[in-house]
Amino acid sequence: MVDWQLVGISFLAVFLAELGDKSQLAAMALSGRSRSTWGIFLGTAGALVLASFLGVIAGEGMAQILPVKYLKAMAAIGFALLAFGLLKPQRDE
């Protein structure tokens, strides 16, 4: 049986995370150079589905090895490191 609340939460979380993401910017750049809008849509949607599938499989495998609270902590630390990396001033070269 499908947990529709979990489907909705997953959809919303990924949708909001992907808005303005570099994958969306890449899709915009590709569609600007091509007349095949459906080709770009199908290619980028397929890539997102595959990447999400791999993430789910990896998360399921990791949950077999580590407790969920450790996985959440690792994800939080990873996101914090990414945030600090984005906020860090860049040197002009």
mmCIF file as gemmi writes it, N, C-alpha and C atoms, coordinates in Angstrom:
data_model
loop_
_atom_site.group_PDB
_atom_site.id
_atom_site.type_symbol
_atom_site.label_atom_id
_atom_site.label_alt_id
_atom_site.label_comp_id
_atom_site.label_asym_id
_atom_site.label_entity_id
_atom_site.label_seq_id
_atom_site.pdbx_PDB_ins_code
_atom_site.Cartn_x
_atom_site.Cartn_y
_atom_site.Cartn_z
_atom_site.occupancy
_atom_site.B_iso_or_equiv
_atom_site.pdbx_formal_charge
_atom_site.auth_seq_id
_atom_site.auth_asym_id
_atom_site.pdbx_PDB_model_num
ATOM 1 N N . MET Axp A 1 ? 0.847 -1.181 0 1 0 ? 1 A 1
ATOM 2 C CA . MET Axp A 1 ? 0 0 0 1 0 ? 1 A 1
ATOM 3 C C . MET Axp A 1 ? 0.894 1.247 0 1 0 ? 1 A 1
ATOM 4 N N . VAL Axp A 2 ? 0.507 2.239 -0.752 1 0 ? 2 A 1
ATOM 5 C CA . VAL Axp A 2 ? 1.283 3.47 -0.891 1 0 ? 2 A 1
ATOM 6 C C . VAL Axp A 2 ? 0.883 4.455 0.204 1 0 ? 2 A 1
ATOM 7 N N . ASP Axp A 3 ? 1.859 5.011 0.868 1 0 ? 3 A 1
ATOM 8 C CA . ASP Axp A 3 ? 1.643 6.052 1.869 1 0 ? 3 A 1
ATOM 9 C C . ASP Axp A 3 ? 1.617 7.389 1.122 1 0 ? 3 A 1
ATOM 10 N N . TRP Axp A 4 ? 0.429 7.884 0.8 1 0 ? 4 A 1
ATOM 11 C CA . TRP Axp A 4 ? 0.292 9.08 -0.023 1 0 ? 4 A 1
ATOM 12 C C . TRP Axp A 4 ? 0.806 10.33 0.67 1 0 ? 4 A 1
ATOM 13 N N . GLN Axp A 5 ? 0.748 10.356 1.994 1 0 ? 5 A 1
ATOM 14 C CA . GLN Axp A 5 ? 1.305 11.502 2.711 1 0 ? 5 A 1
ATOM 15 C C . GLN Axp A 5 ? 2.823 11.552 2.504 1 0 ? 5 A 1
ATOM 16 N N . LEU Axp A 6 ? 3.477 10.396 2.555 1 0 ? 6 A 1
ATOM 17 C CA . LEU Axp A 6 ? 4.914 10.332 2.314 1 0 ? 6 A 1
ATOM 18 C C . LEU Axp A 6 ? 5.248 10.712 0.87 1 0 ? 6 A 1
ATOM 19 N N . VAL Axp A 7 ? 4.41 10.304 -0.067 1 0 ? 7 A 1
ATOM 20 C CA . VAL Axp A 7 ? 4.603 10.69 -1.47 1 0 ? 7 A 1
ATOM 21 C C . VAL Axp A 7 ? 4.531 12.207 -1.606 1 0 ? 7 A 1
ATOM 22 N N . GLY Axp A 8 ? 3.544 12.811 -0.967 1 0 ? 8 A 1
ATOM 23 C CA . GLY Axp A 8 ? 3.392 14.27 -1.03 1 0 ? 8 A 1
ATOM 24 C C . GLY Axp A 8 ? 4.553 15.011 -0.398 1 0 ? 8 A 1
ATOM 25 N N . ILE Axp A 9 ? 4.988 14.544 0.757 1 0 ? 9 A 1
ATOM 26 C CA . ILE Axp A 9 ? 6.12 15.188 1.437 1 0 ? 9 A 1
ATOM 27 C C . ILE Axp A 9 ? 7.394 15.049 0.606 1 0 ? 9 A 1
ATOM 28 N N . SER Axp A 10 ? 7.618 13.861 0.052 1 0 ? 10 A 1
ATOM 29 C CA . SER Axp A 10 ? 8.806 13.645 -0.79 1 0 ? 10 A 1
ATOM 30 C C . SER Axp A 10 ? 8.766 14.533 -2.021 1 0 ? 10 A 1
ATOM 31 N N . PHE Axp A 11 ? 7.604 14.61 -2.663 1 0 ? 11 A 1
ATOM 32 C CA . PHE Axp A 11 ? 7.454 15.45 -3.851 1 0 ? 11 A 1
ATOM 33 C C . PHE Axp A 11 ? 7.757 16.904 -3.514 1 0 ? 11 A 1
ATOM 34 N N . LEU Axp A 12 ? 7.155 17.39 -2.446 1 0 ? 12 A 1
ATOM 35 C CA . LEU Axp A 12 ? 7.331 18.792 -2.073 1 0 ? 12 A 1
ATOM 36 C C . LEU Axp A 12 ? 8.787 19.097 -1.713 1 0 ? 12 A 1
ATOM 37 N N . ALA Axp A 13 ? 9.411 18.203 -0.965 1 0 ? 13 A 1
ATOM 38 C CA . ALA Axp A 13 ? 10.806 18.427 -0.562 1 0 ? 13 A 1
ATOM 39 C C . ALA Axp A 13 ? 11.728 18.482 -1.778 1 0 ? 13 A 1
ATOM 40 N N . VAL Axp A 14 ? 11.584 17.533 -2.697 1 0 ? 14 A 1
ATOM 41 C CA . VAL Axp A 14 ? 12.451 17.518 -3.887 1 0 ? 14 A 1
ATOM 42 C C . VAL Axp A 14 ? 12.115 18.679 -4.813 1 0 ? 14 A 1
ATOM 43 N N . PHE Axp A 15 ? 10.838 18.981 -4.982 1 0 ? 15 A 1
ATOM 44 C CA . PHE Axp A 15 ? 10.436 20.091 -5.842 1 0 ? 15 A 1
ATOM 45 C C . PHE Axp A 15 ? 11.043 21.397 -5.359 1 0 ? 15 A 1
ATOM 46 N N . LEU Axp A 16 ? 10.929 21.665 -4.066 1 0 ? 16 A 1
ATOM 47 C CA . LEU Axp A 16 ? 11.481 22.914 -3.526 1 0 ? 16 A 1
ATOM 48 C C . LEU Axp A 16 ? 13.004 22.926 -3.58 1 0 ? 16 A 1
ATOM 49 N N . ALA Axp A 17 ? 13.619 21.766 -3.352 1 0 ? 17 A 1
ATOM 50 C CA . ALA Axp A 17 ? 15.084 21.695 -3.394 1 0 ? 17 A 1
ATOM 51 C C . ALA Axp A 17 ? 15.622 21.911 -4.802 1 0 ? 17 A 1
ATOM 52 N N . GLU Axp A 18 ? 14.872 21.501 -5.801 1 0 ? 18 A 1
ATOM 53 C CA . GLU Axp A 18 ? 15.339 21.59 -7.182 1 0 ? 18 A 1
ATOM 54 C C . GLU Axp A 18 ? 15.085 22.95 -7.822 1 0 ? 18 A 1
ATOM 55 N N . LEU Axp A 19 ? 14.209 23.769 -7.248 1 0 ? 19 A 1
ATOM 56 C CA . LEU Axp A 19 ? 13.948 25.092 -7.827 1 0 ? 19 A 1
ATOM 57 C C . LEU Axp A 19 ? 15.221 25.923 -7.783 1 0 ? 19 A 1
ATOM 58 N N . GLY Axp A 20 ? 15.646 26.392 -8.926 1 0 ? 20 A 1
ATOM 59 C CA . GLY Axp A 20 ? 16.847 27.213 -9 1 0 ? 20 A 1
ATOM 60 C C . GLY Axp A 20 ? 18.137 26.426 -8.87 1 0 ? 20 A 1
ATOM 61 N N . ASP Axp A 21 ? 18.035 25.114 -8.846 1 0 ? 21 A 1
ATOM 62 C CA . ASP Axp A 21 ? 19.22 24.261 -8.739 1 0 ? 21 A 1
ATOM 63 C C . ASP Axp A 21 ? 19.973 24.296 -10.066 1 0 ? 21 A 1
ATOM 64 N N . LYS Axp A 22 ? 21.244 23.879 -10.019 1 0 ? 22 A 1
ATOM 65 C CA . LYS Axp A 22 ? 22.041 23.911 -11.247 1 0 ? 22 A 1
ATOM 66 C C . LYS Axp A 22 ? 21.494 22.972 -12.312 1 0 ? 22 A 1
ATOM 67 N N . SER Axp A 23 ? 20.778 21.912 -11.92 1 0 ? 23 A 1
ATOM 68 C CA . SER Axp A 23 ? 20.174 21.041 -12.929 1 0 ? 23 A 1
ATOM 69 C C . SER Axp A 23 ? 19.048 21.77 -13.665 1 0 ? 23 A 1
ATOM 70 N N . GLN Axp A 24 ? 18.3 22.595 -12.951 1 0 ? 24 A 1
ATOM 71 C CA . GLN Axp A 24 ? 17.254 23.382 -13.605 1 0 ? 24 A 1
ATOM 72 C C . GLN Axp A 24 ? 17.872 24.44 -14.521 1 0 ? 24 A 1
ATOM 73 N N . LEU Axp A 25 ? 18.948 25.049 -14.069 1 0 ? 25 A 1
ATOM 74 C CA . LEU Axp A 25 ? 19.639 26.039 -14.915 1 0 ? 25 A 1
ATOM 75 C C . LEU Axp A 25 ? 20.214 25.375 -16.167 1 0 ? 25 A 1
ATOM 76 N N . ALA Axp A 26 ? 20.724 24.145 -16.02 1 0 ? 26 A 1
ATOM 77 C CA . ALA Axp A 26 ? 21.239 23.414 -17.18 1 0 ? 26 A 1
ATOM 78 C C . ALA Axp A 26 ? 20.109 23.117 -18.162 1 0 ? 26 A 1
ATOM 79 N N . ALA Axp A 27 ? 18.948 22.735 -17.645 1 0 ? 27 A 1
ATOM 80 C CA . ALA Axp A 27 ? 17.795 22.474 -18.519 1 0 ? 27 A 1
ATOM 81 C C . ALA Axp A 27 ? 17.375 23.74 -19.258 1 0 ? 27 A 1
ATOM 82 N N . MET Axp A 28 ? 17.423 24.882 -18.567 1 0 ? 28 A 1
ATOM 83 C CA . MET Axp A 28 ? 17.076 26.141 -19.212 1 0 ? 28 A 1
ATOM 84 C C . MET Axp A 28 ? 18.075 26.479 -20.315 1 0 ? 28 A 1
ATOM 85 N N . ALA Axp A 29 ? 19.355 26.255 -20.042 1 0 ? 29 A 1
ATOM 86 C CA . ALA Axp A 29 ? 20.383 26.544 -21.047 1 0 ? 29 A 1
ATOM 87 C C . ALA Axp A 29 ? 20.228 25.626 -22.255 1 0 ? 29 A 1
ATOM 88 N N . LEU Axp A 30 ? 19.972 24.354 -21.999 1 0 ? 30 A 1
ATOM 89 C CA . LEU Axp A 30 ? 19.803 23.414 -23.11 1 0 ? 30 A 1
ATOM 90 C C . LEU Axp A 30 ? 18.571 23.747 -23.94 1 0 ? 30 A 1
ATOM 91 N N . SER Axp A 31 ? 17.486 24.104 -23.287 1 0 ? 31 A 1
ATOM 92 C CA . SER Axp A 31 ? 16.263 24.407 -24.03 1 0 ? 31 A 1
ATOM 93 C C . SER Axp A 31 ? 16.387 25.711 -24.801 1 0 ? 31 A 1
ATOM 94 N N . GLY Axp A 32 ? 17.267 26.598 -24.342 1 0 ? 32 A 1
ATOM 95 C CA . GLY Axp A 32 ? 17.491 27.842 -25.076 1 0 ? 32 A 1
ATOM 96 C C . GLY Axp A 32 ? 18.219 27.631 -26.387 1 0 ? 32 A 1
ATOM 97 N N . ARG Axp A 33 ? 18.967 26.524 -26.477 1 0 ? 33 A 1
ATOM 98 C CA . ARG Axp A 33 ? 19.731 26.226 -27.692 1 0 ? 33 A 1
ATOM 99 C C . ARG Axp A 33 ? 19.043 25.207 -28.593 1 0 ? 33 A 1
ATOM 100 N N . SER Axp A 34 ? 17.911 24.681 -28.162 1 0 ? 34 A 1
ATOM 101 C CA . SER Axp A 34 ? 17.273 23.603 -28.908 1 0 ? 34 A 1
ATOM 102 C C . SER Axp A 34 ? 15.81 23.938 -29.181 1 0 ? 34 A 1
ATOM 103 N N . ARG Axp A 35 ? 15.307 23.388 -30.25 1 0 ? 35 A 1
ATOM 104 C CA . ARG Axp A 35 ? 13.884 23.542 -30.553 1 0 ? 35 A 1
ATOM 105 C C . ARG Axp A 35 ? 13.087 22.341 -30.061 1 0 ? 35 A 1
ATOM 106 N N . SER Axp A 36 ? 13.778 21.338 -29.536 1 0 ? 36 A 1
ATOM 107 C CA . SER Axp A 36 ? 13.13 20.118 -29.068 1 0 ? 36 A 1
ATOM 108 C C . SER Axp A 36 ? 12.848 20.219 -27.571 1 0 ? 36 A 1
ATOM 109 N N . THR Axp A 37 ? 11.801 20.966 -27.226 1 0 ? 37 A 1
ATOM 110 C CA . THR Axp A 37 ? 11.453 21.158 -25.825 1 0 ? 37 A 1
ATOM 111 C C . THR Axp A 37 ? 11.144 19.83 -25.144 1 0 ? 37 A 1
ATOM 112 N N . TRP Axp A 38 ? 10.406 18.956 -25.83 1 0 ? 38 A 1
ATOM 113 C CA . TRP Axp A 38 ? 10.056 17.66 -25.24 1 0 ? 38 A 1
ATOM 114 C C . TRP Axp A 38 ? 11.283 16.783 -25.054 1 0 ? 38 A 1
ATOM 115 N N . GLY Axp A 39 ? 12.227 16.867 -25.952 1 0 ? 39 A 1
ATOM 116 C CA . GLY Axp A 39 ? 13.458 16.093 -25.806 1 0 ? 39 A 1
ATOM 117 C C . GLY Axp A 39 ? 14.234 16.519 -24.571 1 0 ? 39 A 1
ATOM 118 N N . ILE Axp A 40 ? 14.336 17.819 -24.351 1 0 ? 40 A 1
ATOM 119 C CA . ILE Axp A 40 ? 15.016 18.34 -23.166 1 0 ? 40 A 1
ATOM 120 C C . ILE Axp A 40 ? 14.256 17.931 -21.907 1 0 ? 40 A 1
ATOM 121 N N . PHE Axp A 41 ? 12.927 18.063 -21.943 1 0 ? 41 A 1
ATOM 122 C CA . PHE Axp A 41 ? 12.116 17.687 -20.781 1 0 ? 41 A 1
ATOM 123 C C . PHE Axp A 41 ? 12.289 16.209 -20.448 1 0 ? 41 A 1
ATOM 124 N N . LEU Axp A 42 ? 12.169 15.343 -21.437 1 0 ? 42 A 1
ATOM 125 C CA . LEU Axp A 42 ? 12.276 13.905 -21.182 1 0 ? 42 A 1
ATOM 126 C C . LEU Axp A 42 ? 13.666 13.525 -20.684 1 0 ? 42 A 1
ATOM 127 N N . GLY Axp A 43 ? 14.699 14.127 -21.251 1 0 ? 43 A 1
ATOM 128 C CA . GLY Axp A 43 ? 16.063 13.834 -20.812 1 0 ? 43 A 1
ATOM 129 C C . GLY Axp A 43 ? 16.329 14.29 -19.398 1 0 ? 43 A 1
ATOM 130 N N . THR Axp A 44 ? 15.933 15.515 -19.067 1 0 ? 44 A 1
ATOM 131 C CA . THR Axp A 44 ? 16.187 16.026 -17.719 1 0 ? 44 A 1
ATOM 132 C C . THR Axp A 44 ? 15.294 15.342 -16.682 1 0 ? 44 A 1
ATOM 133 N N . ALA Axp A 45 ? 14.044 15.052 -17.035 1 0 ? 45 A 1
ATOM 134 C CA . ALA Axp A 45 ? 13.154 14.35 -16.101 1 0 ? 45 A 1
ATOM 135 C C . ALA Axp A 45 ? 13.668 12.936 -15.843 1 0 ? 45 A 1
ATOM 136 N N . GLY Axp A 46 ? 14.125 12.266 -16.894 1 0 ? 46 A 1
ATOM 137 C CA . GLY Axp A 46 ? 14.684 10.924 -16.726 1 0 ? 46 A 1
ATOM 138 C C . GLY Axp A 46 ? 15.92 10.933 -15.842 1 0 ? 46 A 1
ATOM 139 N N . ALA Axp A 47 ? 16.765 11.945 -16.012 1 0 ? 47 A 1
ATOM 140 C CA . ALA Axp A 47 ? 17.974 12.053 -15.185 1 0 ? 47 A 1
ATOM 141 C C . ALA Axp A 47 ? 17.611 12.283 -13.722 1 0 ? 47 A 1
ATOM 142 N N . LEU Axp A 48 ? 16.618 13.12 -13.456 1 0 ? 48 A 1
ATOM 143 C CA . LEU Axp A 48 ? 16.201 13.378 -12.078 1 0 ? 48 A 1
ATOM 144 C C . LEU Axp A 48 ? 15.597 12.124 -11.448 1 0 ? 48 A 1
ATOM 145 N N . VAL Axp A 49 ? 14.793 11.397 -12.225 1 0 ? 49 A 1
ATOM 146 C CA . VAL Axp A 49 ? 14.204 10.157 -11.715 1 0 ? 49 A 1
ATOM 147 C C . VAL Axp A 49 ? 15.301 9.143 -11.381 1 0 ? 49 A 1
ATOM 148 N N . LEU Axp A 50 ? 16.272 8.985 -12.268 1 0 ? 50 A 1
ATOM 149 C CA . LEU Axp A 50 ? 17.363 8.038 -12.025 1 0 ? 50 A 1
ATOM 150 C C . LEU Axp A 50 ? 18.194 8.453 -10.808 1 0 ? 50 A 1
ATOM 151 N N . ALA Axp A 51 ? 18.527 9.736 -10.704 1 0 ? 51 A 1
ATOM 152 C CA . ALA Axp A 51 ? 19.305 10.211 -9.563 1 0 ? 51 A 1
ATOM 153 C C . ALA Axp A 51 ? 18.532 10.005 -8.256 1 0 ? 51 A 1
ATOM 154 N N . SER Axp A 52 ? 17.236 10.262 -8.281 1 0 ? 52 A 1
ATOM 155 C CA . SER Axp A 52 ? 16.417 10.048 -7.091 1 0 ? 52 A 1
ATOM 156 C C . SER Axp A 52 ? 16.346 8.573 -6.726 1 0 ? 52 A 1
ATOM 157 N N . PHE Axp A 53 ? 16.213 7.715 -7.734 1 0 ? 53 A 1
ATOM 158 C CA . PHE Axp A 53 ? 16.173 6.265 -7.5 1 0 ? 53 A 1
ATOM 159 C C . PHE Axp A 53 ? 17.465 5.784 -6.847 1 0 ? 53 A 1
ATOM 160 N N . LEU Axp A 54 ? 18.589 6.25 -7.367 1 0 ? 54 A 1
ATOM 161 C CA . LEU Axp A 54 ? 19.874 5.865 -6.79 1 0 ? 54 A 1
ATOM 162 C C . LEU Axp A 54 ? 20.005 6.366 -5.355 1 0 ? 54 A 1
ATOM 163 N N . GLY Axp A 55 ? 19.498 7.566 -5.084 1 0 ? 55 A 1
ATOM 164 C CA . GLY Axp A 55 ? 19.521 8.098 -3.722 1 0 ? 55 A 1
ATOM 165 C C . GLY Axp A 55 ? 18.668 7.268 -2.768 1 0 ? 55 A 1
ATOM 166 N N . VAL Axp A 56 ? 17.513 6.836 -3.23 1 0 ? 56 A 1
ATOM 167 C CA . VAL Axp A 56 ? 16.639 6.009 -2.401 1 0 ? 56 A 1
ATOM 168 C C . VAL Axp A 56 ? 17.297 4.661 -2.114 1 0 ? 56 A 1
ATOM 169 N N . ILE Axp A 57 ? 17.888 4.052 -3.132 1 0 ? 57 A 1
ATOM 170 C CA . ILE Axp A 57 ? 18.551 2.763 -2.95 1 0 ? 57 A 1
ATOM 171 C C . ILE Axp A 57 ? 19.737 2.908 -1.986 1 0 ? 57 A 1
ATOM 172 N N . ALA Axp A 58 ? 20.531 3.957 -2.163 1 0 ? 58 A 1
ATOM 173 C CA . ALA Axp A 58 ? 21.672 4.186 -1.278 1 0 ? 58 A 1
ATOM 174 C C . ALA Axp A 58 ? 21.211 4.457 0.152 1 0 ? 58 A 1
ATOM 175 N N . GLY Axp A 59 ? 20.154 5.255 0.305 1 0 ? 59 A 1
ATOM 176 C CA . GLY Axp A 59 ? 19.627 5.55 1.641 1 0 ? 59 A 1
ATOM 177 C C . GLY Axp A 59 ? 19.09 4.309 2.328 1 0 ? 59 A 1
ATOM 178 N N . GLU Axp A 60 ? 18.421 3.472 1.569 1 0 ? 60 A 1
ATOM 179 C CA . GLU Axp A 60 ? 17.9 2.22 2.131 1 0 ? 60 A 1
ATOM 180 C C . GLU Axp A 60 ? 19.043 1.319 2.584 1 0 ? 60 A 1
ATOM 181 N N . GLY Axp A 61 ? 20.092 1.246 1.76 1 0 ? 61 A 1
ATOM 182 C CA . GLY Axp A 61 ? 21.251 0.431 2.121 1 0 ? 61 A 1
ATOM 183 C C . GLY Axp A 61 ? 21.961 0.964 3.352 1 0 ? 61 A 1
ATOM 184 N N . MET Axp A 62 ? 22.103 2.293 3.428 1 0 ? 62 A 1
ATOM 185 C CA . MET Axp A 62 ? 22.763 2.901 4.577 1 0 ? 62 A 1
ATOM 186 C C . MET Axp A 62 ? 21.929 2.714 5.843 1 0 ? 62 A 1
ATOM 187 N N . ALA Axp A 63 ? 20.601 2.734 5.712 1 0 ? 63 A 1
ATOM 188 C CA . ALA Axp A 63 ? 19.733 2.552 6.874 1 0 ? 63 A 1
ATOM 189 C C . ALA Axp A 63 ? 19.851 1.136 7.436 1 0 ? 63 A 1
ATOM 190 N N . GLN Axp A 64 ? 20.28 0.191 6.602 1 0 ? 64 A 1
ATOM 191 C CA . GLN Axp A 64 ? 20.498 -1.177 7.081 1 0 ? 64 A 1
ATOM 192 C C . GLN Axp A 64 ? 21.749 -1.249 7.952 1 0 ? 64 A 1
ATOM 193 N N . ILE Axp A 65 ? 22.693 -0.328 7.711 1 0 ? 65 A 1
ATOM 194 C CA . ILE Axp A 65 ? 23.982 -0.358 8.407 1 0 ? 65 A 1
ATOM 195 C C . ILE Axp A 65 ? 24.001 0.594 9.599 1 0 ? 65 A 1
ATOM 196 N N . LEU Axp A 66 ? 23.467 1.803 9.402 1 0 ? 66 A 1
ATOM 197 C CA . LEU Axp A 66 ? 23.524 2.845 10.431 1 0 ? 66 A 1
ATOM 198 C C . LEU Axp A 66 ? 22.124 3.187 10.935 1 0 ? 66 A 1
ATOM 199 N N . PRO Axp A 67 ? 22.006 3.588 12.194 1 0 ? 67 A 1
ATOM 200 C CA . PRO Axp A 67 ? 20.713 4.073 12.692 1 0 ? 67 A 1
ATOM 201 C C . PRO Axp A 67 ? 20.301 5.353 11.955 1 0 ? 67 A 1
ATOM 202 N N . VAL Axp A 68 ? 18.998 5.548 11.819 1 0 ? 68 A 1
ATOM 203 C CA . VAL Axp A 68 ? 18.461 6.684 11.072 1 0 ? 68 A 1
ATOM 204 C C . VAL Axp A 68 ? 18.942 8.016 11.662 1 0 ? 68 A 1
ATOM 205 N N . LYS Axp A 69 ? 19.069 8.101 12.983 1 0 ? 69 A 1
ATOM 206 C CA . LYS Axp A 69 ? 19.498 9.378 13.574 1 0 ? 69 A 1
ATOM 207 C C . LYS Axp A 69 ? 20.906 9.751 13.116 1 0 ? 69 A 1
ATOM 208 N N . TYR Axp A 70 ? 21.774 8.759 12.88 1 0 ? 70 A 1
ATOM 209 C CA . TYR Axp A 70 ? 23.113 9.05 12.371 1 0 ? 70 A 1
ATOM 210 C C . TYR Axp A 70 ? 23.064 9.492 10.912 1 0 ? 70 A 1
ATOM 211 N N . LEU Axp A 71 ? 22.178 8.875 10.132 1 0 ? 71 A 1
ATOM 212 C CA . LEU Axp A 71 ? 22.022 9.301 8.736 1 0 ? 71 A 1
ATOM 213 C C . LEU Axp A 71 ? 21.536 10.739 8.66 1 0 ? 71 A 1
ATOM 214 N N . LYS Axp A 72 ? 20.571 11.09 9.513 1 0 ? 72 A 1
ATOM 215 C CA . LYS Axp A 72 ? 20.067 12.463 9.535 1 0 ? 72 A 1
ATOM 216 C C . LYS Axp A 72 ? 21.166 13.437 9.949 1 0 ? 72 A 1
ATOM 217 N N . ALA Axp A 73 ? 21.959 13.048 10.93 1 0 ? 73 A 1
ATOM 218 C CA . ALA Axp A 73 ? 23.059 13.905 11.38 1 0 ? 73 A 1
ATOM 219 C C . ALA Axp A 73 ? 24.086 14.093 10.269 1 0 ? 73 A 1
ATOM 220 N N . MET Axp A 74 ? 24.416 13.002 9.552 1 0 ? 74 A 1
ATOM 221 C CA . MET Axp A 74 ? 25.372 13.101 8.444 1 0 ? 74 A 1
ATOM 222 C C . MET Axp A 74 ? 24.832 14.014 7.348 1 0 ? 74 A 1
ATOM 223 N N . ALA Axp A 75 ? 23.542 13.901 7.035 1 0 ? 75 A 1
ATOM 224 C CA . ALA Axp A 75 ? 22.935 14.763 6.014 1 0 ? 75 A 1
ATOM 225 C C . ALA Axp A 75 ? 22.966 16.219 6.461 1 0 ? 75 A 1
ATOM 226 N N . ALA Axp A 76 ? 22.642 16.462 7.731 1 0 ? 76 A 1
ATOM 227 C CA . ALA Axp A 76 ? 22.655 17.843 8.249 1 0 ? 76 A 1
ATOM 228 C C . ALA Axp A 76 ? 24.054 18.435 8.186 1 0 ? 76 A 1
ATOM 229 N N . ILE Axp A 77 ? 25.052 17.649 8.56 1 0 ? 77 A 1
ATOM 230 C CA . ILE Axp A 77 ? 26.437 18.135 8.511 1 0 ? 77 A 1
ATOM 231 C C . ILE Axp A 77 ? 26.853 18.401 7.068 1 0 ? 77 A 1
ATOM 232 N N . GLY Axp A 78 ? 26.474 17.507 6.167 1 0 ? 78 A 1
ATOM 233 C CA . GLY Axp A 78 ? 26.797 17.699 4.751 1 0 ? 78 A 1
ATOM 234 C C . GLY Axp A 78 ? 26.191 18.966 4.185 1 0 ? 78 A 1
ATOM 235 N N . PHE Axp A 79 ? 24.907 19.214 4.505 1 0 ? 79 A 1
ATOM 236 C CA . PHE Axp A 79 ? 24.259 20.433 4.03 1 0 ? 79 A 1
ATOM 237 C C . PHE Axp A 79 ? 24.894 21.672 4.66 1 0 ? 79 A 1
ATOM 238 N N . ALA Axp A 80 ? 25.267 21.589 5.931 1 0 ? 80 A 1
ATOM 239 C CA . ALA Axp A 80 ? 25.918 22.723 6.594 1 0 ? 80 A 1
ATOM 240 C C . ALA Axp A 80 ? 27.264 23.03 5.936 1 0 ? 80 A 1
ATOM 241 N N . LEU Axp A 81 ? 28.036 21.989 5.616 1 0 ? 81 A 1
ATOM 242 C CA . LEU Axp A 81 ? 29.317 22.203 4.942 1 0 ? 81 A 1
ATOM 243 C C . LEU Axp A 81 ? 29.121 22.846 3.571 1 0 ? 81 A 1
ATOM 244 N N . LEU Axp A 82 ? 28.105 22.396 2.843 1 0 ? 82 A 1
ATOM 245 C CA . LEU Axp A 82 ? 27.809 23.015 1.544 1 0 ? 82 A 1
ATOM 246 C C . LEU Axp A 82 ? 27.431 24.484 1.717 1 0 ? 82 A 1
ATOM 247 N N . ALA Axp A 83 ? 26.618 24.774 2.731 1 0 ? 83 A 1
ATOM 248 C CA . ALA Axp A 83 ? 26.199 26.165 2.975 1 0 ? 83 A 1
ATOM 249 C C . ALA Axp A 83 ? 27.396 27.042 3.304 1 0 ? 83 A 1
ATOM 250 N N . PHE Axp A 84 ? 28.272 26.555 4.186 1 0 ? 84 A 1
ATOM 251 C CA . PHE Axp A 84 ? 29.46 27.338 4.527 1 0 ? 84 A 1
ATOM 252 C C . PHE Axp A 84 ? 30.365 27.526 3.308 1 0 ? 84 A 1
ATOM 253 N N . GLY Axp A 85 ? 30.452 26.503 2.47 1 0 ? 85 A 1
ATOM 254 C CA . GLY Axp A 85 ? 31.256 26.616 1.255 1 0 ? 85 A 1
ATOM 255 C C . GLY Axp A 85 ? 30.707 27.657 0.306 1 0 ? 85 A 1
ATOM 256 N N . LEU Axp A 86 ? 29.383 27.754 0.228 1 0 ? 86 A 1
ATOM 257 C CA . LEU Axp A 86 ? 28.761 28.759 -0.634 1 0 ? 86 A 1
ATOM 258 C C . LEU Axp A 86 ? 28.918 30.166 -0.07 1 0 ? 86 A 1
ATOM 259 N N . LEU Axp A 87 ? 28.934 30.276 1.256 1 0 ? 87 A 1
ATOM 260 C CA . LEU Axp A 87 ? 29.049 31.586 1.885 1 0 ? 87 A 1
ATOM 261 C C . LEU Axp A 87 ? 30.497 32.089 1.95 1 0 ? 87 A 1
ATOM 262 N N . LYS Axp A 88 ? 31.436 31.188 1.828 1 0 ? 88 A 1
ATOM 263 C CA . LYS Axp A 88 ? 32.85 31.558 1.925 1 0 ? 88 A 1
ATOM 264 C C . LYS Axp A 88 ? 33.241 32.495 0.78 1 0 ? 88 A 1
ATOM 265 N N . PRO Axp A 89 ? 33.853 33.622 1.091 1 0 ? 89 A 1
ATOM 266 C CA . PRO Axp A 89 ? 34.253 34.557 0.031 1 0 ? 89 A 1
ATOM 267 C C . PRO Axp A 89 ? 35.263 33.906 -0.936 1 0 ? 89 A 1
ATOM 268 N N . GLN Axp A 90 ? 35.106 34.197 -2.188 1 0 ? 90 A 1
ATOM 269 C CA . GLN Axp A 90 ? 36 33.656 -3.221 1 0 ? 90 A 1
ATOM 270 C C . GLN Axp A 90 ? 37.092 34.682 -3.514 1 0 ? 90 A 1
ATOM 271 N N . ARG Axp A 91 ? 38.281 34.186 -3.712 1 0 ? 91 A 1
ATOM 272 C CA . ARG Axp A 91 ? 39.4 35.063 -4.103 1 0 ? 91 A 1
ATOM 273 C C . ARG Axp A 91 ? 39.355 35.297 -5.609 1 0 ? 91 A 1
ATOM 274 N N . ASP Axp A 92 ? 39.601 36.517 -6.013 1 0 ? 92 A 1
ATOM 275 C CA . ASP Axp A 92 ? 39.705 36.809 -7.433 1 0 ? 92 A 1
ATOM 276 C C . ASP Axp A 92 ? 41.091 36.376 -7.905 1 0 ? 92 A 1
ATOM 277 N N . GLU Axp A 93 ? 41.112 35.659 -8.991 1 0 ? 93 A 1
ATOM 278 C CA . GLU Axp A 93 ? 42.41 35.191 -9.509 1 0 ? 93 A 1
ATOM 279 C C . GLU Axp A 93 ? 42.736 35.866 -10.805 1 0 ? 93 A 1
